[in-house]
Amino acid sequence: MIRQPVVAGSFYPAESEELSAQVDAFLNFSAEPRKVKGLIVPHAGYIYSGAVAGEVFAAAEIPRQVILIGPNHHGAGADIAVSGAESWKIPAATIPVATSLRQQLVAQIPDLLIDDRAHEHEHSLEVMLPFLLRRQPELQIVPIALGHLSFADCLRLGGAIAQVLKSWKGEVLLLASTDMNHFSSAEVSEKLDFMAIDAMRAYALQQLYQVVRDNQISMCGVLPTITVMQAAYDLGARECQLIRYAHSGQVNGDNRRVVGYAGLTLE
């Protein structure tokens, strides 16, 4: 089965030449990429979050295999759902799933279920693929969508993923997909967003979870972020560096209701 694109033509261009030109415009090819354990990247339409995403992707070396973990916005399927597709299609390219790695993850993580219902209409991982493919032409992916999990569930899942990767031959990058606070004023959103970002930069996962919950920050990918940060920590990451922050009001001029975007590396 090939998973077909669902947001080409809305979140990003459906025409391949236009898409390539837009991705290249967002990528800073003068940057010196470095080895990282993980990335935290926004997933809005490229016009809004593409510049942040591009700067993060340019900052990191992208290995052949990437585990992408994002929120399940639609709520369909299992709470920890890996795509069962053989490949994911984007304009002018078809990206293979790393089937052996997926098989190993499913075999060792009982709660990780193959369930394509969670991915059928989900955009949070699809929008990463044109950037990843541009940076790594031999890309293979393992797409995972998360639903309703507790903080402890996220820690367990992150630890279990790290255990698989410790014995896996070959480098694997972890990627968490998230936007920050939604639809508050720019002033309020920036305040809330940096409460969460400060916890991330301190690598304080309990603090991140508590800050988001107690202040009702609508950070849609907080659970994928905690999961990836835990996995990266178990694999040796100790620093979370903010590469760039922005919000939608800086693009459309409407600062009354903005969405925040943060790009970070785990090293």
C-alpha positions as CSV (number, residue, x, y, z in Angstrom):
1,M,0.0,0.0,0.0
2,I,1.2,3.5,-0.8
3,R,0.0,6.3,1.5
4,Q,-1.2,9.1,-0.7
5,P,-0.6,12.8,0.1
6,V,-3.6,14.5,1.7
7,V,-2.5,18.1,2.2
8,A,-0.5,18.7,-1.1
9,G,-2.0,21.8,-2.6
10,S,-3.1,23.2,0.7
11,F,-0.3,23.0,3.3
12,Y,2.4,22.9,0.6
13,P,2.4,23.1,-3.2
14,A,1.1,20.1,-5.2
15,E,3.2,20.9,-8.2
16,S,6.7,19.4,-7.9
17,E,8.7,22.2,-9.3
18,E,7.0,24.8,-7.2
19,L,7.4,22.6,-4.1
20,S,11.1,22.1,-4.7
21,A,11.6,25.8,-5.2
22,Q,9.8,26.6,-2.0
23,V,11.6,24.0,0.1
24,D,15.0,25.2,-1.3
25,A,14.0,28.8,-0.4
26,F,13.4,27.8,3.2
27,L,16.6,25.7,3.6
28,N,19.7,27.7,4.5
29,F,22.3,25.8,2.5
30,S,25.1,27.9,3.9
31,A,24.5,26.4,7.4
32,E,26.9,23.8,8.6
33,P,24.8,20.7,9.5
34,R,25.7,18.8,12.7
35,K,24.9,15.4,14.1
36,V,21.9,15.5,16.4
37,K,19.8,12.8,18.1
38,G,16.5,14.5,17.4
39,L,14.5,17.4,16.0
40,I,11.4,19.3,17.1
41,V,9.7,20.8,14.0
42,P,6.5,22.7,13.4
43,H,3.9,21.3,10.9
44,A,1.7,24.2,9.7
45,G,1.3,25.4,6.1
46,Y,4.7,26.2,4.7
47,I,3.8,29.9,4.2
48,Y,3.6,30.1,8.0
49,S,6.0,27.6,9.5
50,G,8.3,26.7,6.5
51,A,11.0,29.2,7.4
52,V,11.3,27.7,11.0
53,A,11.2,24.2,9.7
54,G,13.8,24.9,7.0
55,E,16.2,26.4,9.4
56,V,15.9,23.4,11.7
57,F,16.4,20.9,8.9
58,A,19.4,22.8,7.6
59,A,21.0,22.7,11.0
60,A,21.1,18.9,11.2
61,E,22.6,16.0,9.4
62,I,19.8,13.8,8.1
63,P,20.6,10.1,8.1
64,R,18.8,7.6,5.8
65,Q,16.3,6.5,8.4
66,V,14.0,8.8,10.4
67,I,11.3,8.0,13.0
68,L,8.7,10.7,12.8
69,I,6.3,11.1,15.7
70,G,3.4,13.5,15.5
71,P,0.0,14.2,17.0
72,N,-3.2,12.5,15.8
73,H,-5.4,15.5,15.2
74,H,-8.4,13.5,14.0
75,G,-8.5,10.9,16.8
76,A,-8.9,7.9,14.5
77,G,-7.2,4.7,15.1
78,A,-4.9,3.4,17.9
79,D,-3.3,5.8,20.4
80,I,0.2,4.7,19.4
81,A,-0.2,4.0,15.7
82,V,2.6,3.2,13.1
83,S,1.8,3.4,9.4
84,G,1.5,0.0,7.8
85,A,2.1,1.5,4.3
86,E,5.1,0.3,2.2
87,S,5.7,3.9,1.2
88,W,4.4,7.5,1.4
89,K,3.9,9.5,-1.7
90,I,4.5,13.3,-2.1
91,P,4.5,15.3,-5.3
92,A,7.1,13.7,-7.7
93,A,8.5,11.3,-5.1
94,T,7.6,8.1,-3.2
95,I,9.4,7.6,0.1
96,P,9.8,4.1,1.3
97,V,9.0,3.1,4.9
98,A,11.8,1.5,6.8
99,T,10.0,-1.8,7.1
100,S,12.7,-3.7,9.0
101,L,13.0,-1.0,11.6
102,R,9.2,-0.8,11.8
103,Q,9.0,-4.5,12.3
104,Q,11.6,-4.4,15.1
105,L,9.7,-1.5,16.9
106,V,6.4,-3.3,16.7
107,A,7.9,-6.6,17.9
108,Q,9.5,-5.0,21.0
109,I,6.8,-2.4,21.9
110,P,3.5,-4.1,22.6
111,D,1.5,-0.8,22.6
112,L,2.8,0.2,19.1
113,L,0.1,-1.0,16.7
114,I,0.1,-0.9,12.9
115,D,-3.0,1.2,12.2
116,D,-3.4,3.3,9.1
117,R,-6.6,5.0,10.3
118,A,-4.5,7.3,12.4
119,H,-2.5,8.4,9.3
120,E,-5.2,8.5,6.7
121,H,-6.0,12.3,7.1
122,E,-3.2,13.4,9.3
123,H,-0.9,16.2,8.1
124,S,1.6,16.5,10.9
125,L,4.1,14.0,9.5
126,E,3.4,14.4,5.7
127,V,4.6,18.1,5.7
128,M,8.0,17.0,7.0
129,L,8.7,14.8,4.0
130,P,9.7,17.3,1.3
131,F,12.2,18.9,3.6
132,L,13.6,15.5,4.7
133,L,13.9,14.2,1.2
134,R,15.6,17.3,0.0
135,R,18.2,16.9,2.7
136,Q,18.5,13.1,2.4
137,P,17.7,11.6,-1.1
138,E,17.9,8.0,0.3
139,L,15.3,8.7,3.0
140,Q,13.4,5.9,4.7
141,I,10.7,6.7,7.3
142,V,8.8,5.2,10.2
143,P,5.7,7.4,10.8
144,I,4.0,7.2,14.2
145,A,0.9,9.1,15.3
146,L,0.1,9.6,19.0
147,G,-3.4,10.0,20.5
148,H,-4.4,10.2,24.2
149,L,-1.4,9.2,26.3
150,S,-0.3,10.1,29.8
151,F,3.0,11.6,30.7
152,A,4.1,8.2,32.0
153,D,3.0,6.6,28.7
154,C,5.2,9.0,26.8
155,L,8.2,8.3,28.9
156,R,7.7,4.5,28.5
157,L,7.3,4.8,24.8
158,G,10.4,7.0,24.4
159,G,12.4,4.6,26.5
160,A,11.2,1.6,24.5
161,I,12.1,3.3,21.2
162,A,15.6,4.1,22.6
163,Q,16.0,0.5,23.6
164,V,15.3,-0.7,20.0
165,L,17.7,1.9,18.6
166,K,20.5,1.0,20.9
167,S,20.8,-2.4,19.2
168,W,19.9,-1.2,15.7
169,K,22.7,-1.1,13.2
170,G,22.7,2.3,11.5
171,E,22.0,5.8,12.5
172,V,18.3,6.8,13.0
173,L,17.1,10.4,13.6
174,L,14.1,11.1,15.8
175,L,11.7,13.8,14.8
176,A,8.8,15.3,16.9
177,S,6.2,17.3,15.0
178,T,4.4,20.1,16.9
179,D,3.1,23.6,16.7
180,M,3.0,25.8,19.8
181,N,0.0,27.7,21.3
182,H,-3.0,28.3,19.0
183,F,-5.2,31.4,18.5
184,S,-4.3,33.7,21.4
185,S,-2.9,37.2,20.8
186,A,0.7,37.4,19.8
187,E,1.7,38.8,23.2
188,V,-0.1,36.0,25.1
189,S,1.1,33.3,22.8
190,E,4.7,34.3,23.0
191,K,4.6,34.3,26.8
192,L,2.9,30.9,26.9
193,D,5.2,29.5,24.2
194,F,8.4,30.5,25.9
195,M,7.2,28.9,29.1
196,A,7.1,25.6,27.2
197,I,10.3,26.4,25.3
198,D,12.2,27.2,28.5
199,A,11.2,23.8,29.9
200,M,12.3,22.1,26.7
201,R,15.7,24.0,26.7
202,A,16.2,22.9,30.3
203,Y,15.4,19.3,29.2
204,A,12.8,19.2,32.0
205,L,10.1,16.9,30.7
206,Q,7.9,16.9,33.8
207,Q,8.1,20.7,33.8
208,L,7.1,20.8,30.1
209,Y,4.1,18.6,30.7
210,Q,3.0,20.5,33.8
211,V,3.5,23.9,32.2
212,V,1.5,23.0,29.1
213,R,-1.3,21.4,31.2
214,D,-1.5,24.0,34.0
215,N,-1.5,26.9,31.6
216,Q,-3.7,25.3,29.0
217,I,-1.1,25.8,26.3
218,S,-2.5,24.4,23.1
219,M,0.8,22.8,22.0
220,C,-0.7,20.0,19.8
221,G,2.4,17.9,19.8
222,V,3.5,18.1,23.4
223,L,3.1,14.3,23.8
224,P,5.3,13.5,20.7
225,T,7.8,16.1,21.9
226,I,8.1,14.4,25.3
227,T,8.3,11.0,23.7
228,V,11.1,12.0,21.4
229,M,13.0,14.0,24.0
230,Q,12.9,11.0,26.3
231,A,14.1,8.7,23.6
232,A,16.9,11.1,22.6
233,Y,17.9,11.5,26.2
234,D,18.3,7.7,26.6
235,L,20.4,7.8,23.5
236,G,22.7,10.4,24.9
237,A,21.2,13.8,24.2
238,R,21.6,16.3,27.0
239,E,20.9,19.7,25.2
240,C,17.8,21.1,23.6
241,Q,18.7,24.1,21.5
242,L,16.2,26.6,20.1
243,I,17.0,27.3,16.5
244,R,14.2,29.6,15.7
245,Y,10.8,30.8,16.9
246,A,8.1,32.6,15.0
247,H,4.3,33.0,14.9
248,S,1.7,33.4,12.2
249,G,1.1,37.1,12.8
250,Q,4.6,37.8,11.5
251,V,3.4,36.5,8.2
252,N,-0.2,37.6,7.8
253,G,-0.1,40.7,10.0
254,D,-2.9,39.5,12.3
255,N,-1.5,39.6,15.8
256,R,-4.9,39.1,17.5
257,R,-5.0,35.3,16.9
258,V,-1.7,33.6,16.1
259,V,-0.2,30.2,16.1
260,G,3.4,29.8,17.4
261,Y,6.2,27.8,15.8
262,A,9.4,26.6,17.4
263,G,12.2,24.6,15.9
264,L,14.7,22.9,18.2
265,T,17.5,20.3,18.1
266,L,18.3,17.6,20.6
267,E,22.1,17.0,20.9
